[in-house]
């Protein structure tokens, strides 16, 4: 079979962080947010992606819970497993892919960037190819900001593209990109679905509400948190004396010092606050709990100090919910890397294959590995057969030989001697 040609160098130029920042909205209103989300649905993602970046930067709570979810998936150990049912050639291909994968620089940072597909709906990274000793290798995978791309088809405005175009400032119609040069991570299945699948799409409204509440809270503190400073001057005070008193009263709050004449006075009047003044804090915390629930699927692992905490049993349930999400994120990321990174790498070096190696994440929890190995041993002792690759899937340790070869219990081996 014919091997494809590789495209060397960068197609998407590396730009400063300020590039496209002008598209991020300021003083957002509900109407403005609706317009941004409508443009996102139509495939024009620039403003929405810039806004989502701004959300994560300015909302410290949102940034923290999203970082927690991303780190949980990225921090797991990963390995390259040979194609199922293969032989020596499949093992050789897997060894080659594993060597390239392990030599990638800043791999964890790249996967963190790819995990932004959870929040933004999609993420994309460019593979930089090189040839070494007659082999085509990926020497680096560079994440590209989502706001650099577009999904609108200028020939058919009602169509959403399956794969984005580069939004080149010199070409409003966008630049077509070679699919085999990019890692494109997303959650949605059909065209346009991934544009609606980002968690920040729904969280955006609560980010907006939180902003309004915090602004009102700061205004409240400005009005009621600082006592009123009232200056009084005598009937003989001239215009200059009045201005001096006014300046002294205005600056008294920050300078804590003033010089005035002995016939003038300054009084501090404490504001009388009636009712509950914790409304703003309670509202912000309520919105933050909703953000945590949307990103992490639960609140108890991050919000245990609120709502009276929870029992140990409830905590275990919430932790299980979180582990289910971690497992999904890991498997989704593995599928993307297996398809977008491994397949073109194998095709360039060995030609198209009927089956390919795959990225596999070790998902076992502490203590779970021993439990699963004990279960596997018990099954084998009962006479059942299982492929050797199960050892790699359970422990994450690569095995030598045919991964589909049946495992033999140690007792049977010892008995045969």
PALO-249223 format. One line per field, with one value per residue (C-alpha): residue number from 0; x, y, z; residue in three letters. Coordinates in pm, whole numbers, plus 50000, padded with zeros to 5 digits. Layout:
BEGIN
nr = c(NUM,...);
X = c(X,...);
Y = c(Y,...);
Z = c(Z,...);
rest = c(ALA,...);
This chain:
BEGIN
nr = c(0,1,2,3,4,5,6,7,8,9,10,11,12,13,14,15,16,17,18,19,20,21,22,23,24,25,26,27,28,29,30,31,32,33,34,35,36,37,38,39,40,41,42,43,44,45,46,47,48,49,50,51,52,53,54,55,56,57,58,59,60,61,62,63,64,65,66,67,68,69,70,71,72,73,74,75,76,77,78,79,80,81,82,83,84,85,86,87,88,89,90,91,92,93,94,95,96,97,98,99,100,101,102,103,104,105,106,107,108,109,110,111,112,113,114,115,116,117,118,119,120,121,122,123,124,125,126,127,128,129,130,131,132,133,134,135,136,137,138,139,140,141,142,143,144,145,146,147,148,149,150,151,152,153,154,155,156,157,158,159,160,161,162,163,164,165,166,167,168,169,170,171,172,173,174,175,176,177,178,179,180,181,182,183,184,185,186,187,188,189,190,191,192,193,194,195,196,197,198,199,200,201,202,203,204,205,206,207,208,209,210,211,212,213,214,215,216,217,218,219,220,221,222,223,224,225,226,227,228,229,230,231,232,233,234,235,236,237,238,239,240,241,242,243,244,245,246,247,248,249,250,251,252,253,254,255,256,257,258,259,260,261,262,263,264,265,266,267,268,269,270,271,272,273,274,275,276,277,278,279,280,281,282,283,284,285,286,287,288,289,290,291,292,293,294,295,296,297,298,299,300,301,302,303,304,305,306,307,308,309,310,311,312,313,314,315,316,317,318,319,320,321,322,323,324,325,326,327,328,329,330,331,332,333,334,335,336,337,338,339,340,341,342,343,344,345,346,347,348,349,350,351,352,353,354,355,356,357,358,359,360,361,362,363,364,365,366,367,368,369,370,371,372,373,374,375,376,377,378,379,380,381,382,383,384,385,386,387,388,389,390,391,392,393,394,395,396,397,398,399,400,401,402,403,404,405,406,407,408,409,410,411,412,413,414,415,416);
X = c(50000,50117,50241,50123,50360,50436,50391,50688,50709,50436,50118,49969,50221,50312,50177,50190,49923,49759,49665,49285,49247,49059,48767,48710,48396,48407,48117,47918,47539,47280,47207,47576,47622,47324,47481,47815,47649,47442,47761,47916,47624,47674,48041,48200,48384,48633,48442,48315,48660,48814,48534,48583,48955,48867,48621,48888,49138,48913,48693,48938,48687,48601,48968,49046,48774,48854,49222,49131,48938,49211,49493,49305,49308,49655,49837,49755,50023,49986,50138,50119,49952,50010,49721,49497,49555,49881,50218,50581,50517,50248,50483,50754,50513,50401,50763,50830,50520,50603,50953,50816,50541,50777,51026,50771,50870,50622,50382,50185,50141,50017,49760,49647,49582,49393,49177,49040,48803,48599,48544,48554,48397,48709,49086,49347,49724,49964,50209,50555,50703,51066,51264,51539,51730,51469,51185,50910,50863,50662,50919,50668,50295,50211,49868,49690,49433,49075,49013,49249,48996,48655,48391,48184,48170,48166,48024,47739,47678,47427,47686,47913,48250,48359,48716,48810,48986,49261,49134,49406,49369,49459,49193,48840,48728,48982,49269,49211,49426,49562,49376,49670,49882,49656,49531,49166,49002,48629,48333,48047,47981,47821,47906,47844,47763,48104,48043,47755,47926,48173,48094,48163,47867,47625,47858,47885,47550,47654,47985,47782,47556,47859,48015,47699,47678,48041,48004,47696,47885,48174,47932,47765,48102,48194,47872,47822,48167,48327,48166,48035,48277,48087,48276,48128,48256,48168,47965,48277,48458,48544,48552,48917,48854,48557,48766,49043,48786,48634,48974,49058,48731,48773,49131,49079,48969,49293,49543,49410,49541,49417,49495,49193,49126,49012,48666,48577,48491,48477,48229,48229,47877,47846,47598,47308,47262,46932,46861,47110,47418,47558,47324,47600,47843,47571,47475,47832,47885,47562,47676,48017,47857,47665,47990,48155,47863,47876,48253,48315,47970,47946,48034,48140,48505,48554,48268,48263,48275,47929,47584,47692,47944,47843,47872,48154,47915,47800,48161,48235,47943,48065,48420,48288,48107,48433,48624,48367,48428,48806,48776,48566,48811,49106,48941,48827,49179,49325,49090,49188,49562,49526,49344,49508,49864,49925,49748,49936,50262,50216,50092,50396,50645,50482,50199,49826,49743,49431,49480,49681,49839,49652,49719,49603,49568,49621,49296,49349,49302,49534,49489,49279,49571,49630,49259,49228,49539,49400,49073,49260,49464,49148,48989,49300,49318,48964,49083,48967,49189,49277,49513,49843,49754,49524,49836,49938,49587,49574,49927,50042,50362,50441,50480,50707,50578,50235,49980,49708,49899,49706,49824,49944,49902,50235,50116,50067,50416,50572,50377,50513,50875);
Y = c(50000,50352,50554,50917,51212,51409,51784,51932,52254,52463,52547,52749,53021,53056,53394,53599,53538,53872,53752,53763,53891,54190,53961,53883,54072,54337,54448,54144,54157,53877,53998,53999,53646,53524,53671,53499,53159,53203,53273,52962,52752,52894,52786,53126,53027,53312,53527,53230,53073,53405,53446,53093,53167,53482,53294,53047,53326,53556,53307,53147,52888,52778,52761,52551,52287,52263,52221,51946,51756,51794,51695,51382,51259,51378,51250,50885,50657,50576,50311,50198,49857,49642,49575,49298,48957,49060,48899,49004,49281,49436,49426,49596,49869,49924,49952,50217,50417,50390,50527,50828,50888,50877,51111,51390,51707,51871,51580,51653,52019,51913,51676,51947,52170,51890,51847,52197,52023,51940,52308,52461,52179,52102,52137,52109,52061,52057,51773,51880,51607,51528,51252,51069,50779,50717,50722,50981,51087,51344,51554,51782,51837,52206,52306,52578,52816,52738,53099,53058,52838,52847,52592,52800,52702,53016,52813,52684,52912,52665,52384,52322,52173,51841,51969,52337,52579,52812,53167,53346,53728,53749,53498,53549,53218,53029,52799,52425,52206,51854,51627,51394,51677,51766,51609,51713,51628,51676,51516,51550,51285,51465,51795,52088,51878,51937,52313,52266,52002,52229,52266,52639,52692,52635,52766,53096,53210,53149,53319,53621,53606,53575,53883,54086,53967,54047,54395,54455,54317,54557,54847,54742,54734,55072,55227,55053,54925,55270,55519,55848,56132,56453,56784,57092,57446,57763,58053,58262,58007,58142,57948,57850,57709,57511,57358,57264,57092,56909,56782,56672,56475,56311,56205,56113,55758,55670,55904,55867,56220,56572,56934,57159,57481,57468,57606,57305,56950,56607,56339,55968,55830,55450,55308,55120,54790,54613,54255,53991,54138,53791,53768,53843,53587,53320,53391,53365,53040,52900,52978,52827,52504,52481,52530,52253,52020,52090,52034,51758,51596,51651,51905,51715,51667,52043,52205,51999,52314,52418,52281,52094,51866,51505,51155,50917,50704,51009,51110,50768,50805,51147,51016,50730,50984,51171,50852,50768,51108,51060,50721,50874,51162,50922,50688,50979,51125,50780,50735,51071,51009,50656,50784,51120,51050,50677,50608,50866,50777,50410,50486,50702,50440,50102,50175,50150,49861,49657,49713,49966,50000,50215,50442,50281,50464,50278,50343,50119,50287,50221,49858,49776,49622,49352,49280,49238,49021,48797,48768,48683,48416,48262,48245,48083,47832,47726,47631,47936,48092,48461,48655,48782,49142,49152,49176,49495,49638,49572,49668,49896,49690,49587,49214,49035,48801,48758,48966,48717,48414,48240,48293,47983,47964,47944,47631,47449,47550,47428,47104,47032,47045);
Z = c(50000,49923,50215,50244,50224,50538,50576,50759,50956,51116,50931,51217,51304,51670,51780,52102,52362,52280,51930,51889,52246,52109,52034,52403,52517,52788,53012,52905,52925,52891,52539,52450,52585,52383,52068,52143,52191,51874,51678,51832,51710,51361,51356,51429,51747,51791,52039,52237,52267,52373,52627,52764,52806,52995,53218,53325,53388,53592,53780,54022,54142,53791,53695,54002,53948,53576,53657,53906,53641,53378,53610,53718,53357,53258,53568,53496,53350,52980,52759,52396,52365,52054,51820,51955,51801,51640,51613,51598,51343,51560,51859,51651,51541,51903,52017,51751,51844,52214,52156,51964,52222,52518,52351,52296,52485,52726,52682,53001,52908,52565,52714,52957,52657,52480,52790,52730,52490,52801,52876,52527,52324,52121,52131,51859,51845,51552,51504,51388,51170,51099,50928,51118,50972,50706,50961,50987,51350,51540,51721,51894,51938,51978,52118,51924,52081,51978,51881,51583,51401,51234,51142,50899,50533,50317,50026,50243,50546,50695,50709,51006,50913,51064,51090,51133,50904,51020,51057,50863,50893,50522,50411,50554,50402,50616,50523,50474,50697,50635,50875,50935,51080,51373,51692,51714,52047,52101,52273,52025,51764,51469,51294,51523,51829,51985,51963,52208,52423,52604,52974,52968,52738,53026,53295,53106,53243,53604,53536,53420,53728,53956,53795,53854,54216,54292,54142,54358,54658,54603,54563,54889,55067,54920,55050,55383,55470,55502,55742,55610,55678,55747,55761,55934,55894,56078,55934,55888,55673,55329,55000,55042,55391,55264,54982,55226,55447,55152,55035,55388,55422,55079,55146,55511,55429,55252,55421,55777,55836,55770,55865,55924,56115,56477,56391,56170,56271,56106,56215,56124,56083,56087,55833,55989,55802,55847,55743,55630,55462,55374,55074,54822,54966,54982,54621,54494,54686,54541,54187,54261,54384,54057,53862,54065,54000,53626,53596,53853,53863,54239,54506,54816,54717,54677,54873,55194,55404,55286,55338,55654,55483,55431,55567,55484,55274,55079,55027,54879,54640,54528,54486,54269,54050,54010,53924,53656,53498,53520,53347,53069,53017,53004,52754,52534,52530,52458,52162,52014,52052,51912,51604,51535,51653,51615,51284,51071,51246,51158,50804,50727,50847,50787,50546,50623,50855,50922,51295,51495,51838,52086,52381,52706,53040,53364,53551,53853,54192,54488,54594,54290,54097,54360,54377,54001,53978,54253,54062,53741,53922,54066,53721,53572,53858,53771,53424,53230,52963,52936,52704,52837,52744,53050,53269,53088,53109,53485,53586,53306,53273,52910,52847,52601,52336,52184,52382,52285,52412,52692,53046,53231,53612,53795,53979,53647,53535,53859,53841,53493,53607);
rest = c(UNK,UNK,UNK,UNK,UNK,UNK,UNK,UNK,UNK,UNK,UNK,UNK,UNK,UNK,UNK,UNK,UNK,UNK,UNK,UNK,UNK,UNK,UNK,UNK,UNK,UNK,UNK,UNK,UNK,UNK,UNK,UNK,UNK,UNK,UNK,UNK,UNK,UNK,UNK,UNK,UNK,UNK,UNK,UNK,UNK,UNK,UNK,UNK,UNK,UNK,UNK,UNK,UNK,UNK,UNK,UNK,UNK,UNK,UNK,UNK,UNK,UNK,UNK,UNK,UNK,UNK,UNK,UNK,UNK,UNK,UNK,UNK,UNK,UNK,UNK,UNK,UNK,UNK,UNK,UNK,UNK,UNK,UNK,UNK,UNK,UNK,UNK,UNK,UNK,UNK,UNK,UNK,UNK,UNK,UNK,UNK,UNK,UNK,UNK,UNK,UNK,UNK,UNK,UNK,UNK,UNK,UNK,UNK,UNK,UNK,UNK,UNK,UNK,UNK,UNK,UNK,UNK,UNK,UNK,UNK,UNK,UNK,UNK,UNK,UNK,UNK,UNK,UNK,UNK,UNK,UNK,UNK,UNK,UNK,UNK,UNK,UNK,UNK,UNK,UNK,UNK,UNK,UNK,UNK,UNK,UNK,UNK,UNK,UNK,UNK,UNK,UNK,UNK,UNK,UNK,UNK,UNK,UNK,UNK,UNK,UNK,UNK,UNK,UNK,UNK,UNK,UNK,UNK,UNK,UNK,UNK,UNK,UNK,UNK,UNK,UNK,UNK,UNK,UNK,UNK,UNK,UNK,UNK,UNK,UNK,UNK,UNK,UNK,UNK,UNK,UNK,UNK,UNK,UNK,UNK,UNK,UNK,UNK,UNK,UNK,UNK,UNK,UNK,UNK,UNK,UNK,UNK,UNK,UNK,UNK,UNK,UNK,UNK,UNK,UNK,UNK,UNK,UNK,UNK,UNK,UNK,UNK,UNK,UNK,UNK,UNK,UNK,UNK,UNK,UNK,UNK,UNK,UNK,UNK,UNK,UNK,UNK,UNK,UNK,UNK,UNK,UNK,UNK,UNK,UNK,UNK,UNK,UNK,UNK,UNK,UNK,UNK,UNK,UNK,UNK,UNK,UNK,UNK,UNK,UNK,UNK,UNK,UNK,UNK,UNK,UNK,UNK,UNK,UNK,UNK,UNK,UNK,UNK,UNK,UNK,UNK,UNK,UNK,UNK,UNK,UNK,UNK,UNK,UNK,UNK,UNK,UNK,UNK,UNK,UNK,UNK,UNK,UNK,UNK,UNK,UNK,UNK,UNK,UNK,UNK,UNK,UNK,UNK,UNK,UNK,UNK,UNK,UNK,UNK,UNK,UNK,UNK,UNK,UNK,UNK,UNK,UNK,UNK,UNK,UNK,UNK,UNK,UNK,UNK,UNK,UNK,UNK,UNK,UNK,UNK,UNK,UNK,UNK,UNK,UNK,UNK,UNK,UNK,UNK,UNK,UNK,UNK,UNK,UNK,UNK,UNK,UNK,UNK,UNK,UNK,UNK,UNK,UNK,UNK,UNK,UNK,UNK,UNK,UNK,UNK,UNK,UNK,UNK,UNK,UNK,UNK,UNK,UNK,UNK,UNK,UNK,UNK,UNK,UNK,UNK,UNK,UNK,UNK,UNK,UNK,UNK,UNK,UNK,UNK,UNK,UNK,UNK,UNK,UNK,UNK,UNK,UNK,UNK,UNK,UNK,UNK,UNK,UNK,UNK,UNK,UNK,UNK,UNK,UNK,UNK,UNK,UNK,UNK,UNK,UNK,UNK,UNK,UNK,UNK,UNK,UNK,UNK);
